[in-house]
Amino acid sequence: MTEKIFEALKKAESLLESKELDAHAAQWLMRFITEKSSAALLADMQEPLTPRQKIDFWSGLNEMLEGKPVQHIIGEEQFYGYSFEVNEHVLIPRPETEELVHGALLRAEKLFGAAPIRVADIGTGSGAIAVSFKKERPNADVTAVDISEEALMVAQRNAVRNQAEITFIKGDLTEPLAGKAWDVVLSNPPYIAMEEAQTMSKTVLDFEPHRALFAEENGLYFYRRLAKELPGLMGKRALIGVEIGHQQGESVHALFSQAFPDAFIETVKDINGKDRMIFCEIV
């Protein structure tokens, strides 16, 4: 029995909604299965699925109904206009982190103009921050650090995928950065408090790496370490940018204010009006 695209989508979206999952993800899966753009999919809604497409779509949909992220099924996610491989070893890049990259690029231009700069991405995961920054500012010397060998392998493939020349180093937080003065340090560290796990969706909790999600000390552990360790690593004129949990603005701001008493430190809200980034400008 033939099944048209719009029929399959309508049924799939209803099934996802019934499990309180993202119904829009059905369209992502359909675009991947049919190899159509968003515009082409909209134009071809009356087109029947081939037998192979039908099998692949419903197989993927069944995985999604079990909570598996659509990005893991299709194997990629878009970030800052670039395509990134994602799997169970790395966090799926979020739109909020795009705002961190955008804010860092603007502030780096203000602080350094077009001069070459030395940049570090701590806890790089998929490499999304490092690769996007390098692509947008090609003369930057970018180093990406992660403690996970599996994550670094994904990040390295993403650098090749996007033709971005980046140095990758395995290590714990700032440890691999010692011995150099850094112009820009960016990080989206684990910041979810352990006790928040019970409120999180199955899609995140069961399929994304807990090492990249959770932090001790009510989610502040890595910010405390960064605030303690970064002062000895930054250049005389420098920029630090970190992503934060929406309730951590005051605490993280205070940590960096103590570490860099003469710096200009700003808590920045994301597009949803929630505290999401801390930028520390050292001048």
Secondary structure, 3 states (H helix, E strand, C coil): CCCEHHHHHHHHHHHHHHCCCCCCHHHHHHHHHHCCCHHHHHHCCCCECCHHHHHHHHHHHHHHHCCCCHHHHHCEEEECCEEEECCCCCCCCCHHHHHHHHHHHHHHHHHHCCCCCEEEEECCCCCHHHHHHHHHCCCCEEEEEECCHHHHHHHHHHHHHCCCCCEEEECCCCHHHCCCCEEEEEECCCCEEHHHHHHCCHHHHCCCCHHHCEECCCCCHHHHHHHHHHHHCEEEEEEEEEECCCCCHHHHHHHHHHHCCCCEEEEEECCCCCEEEEEEEEC
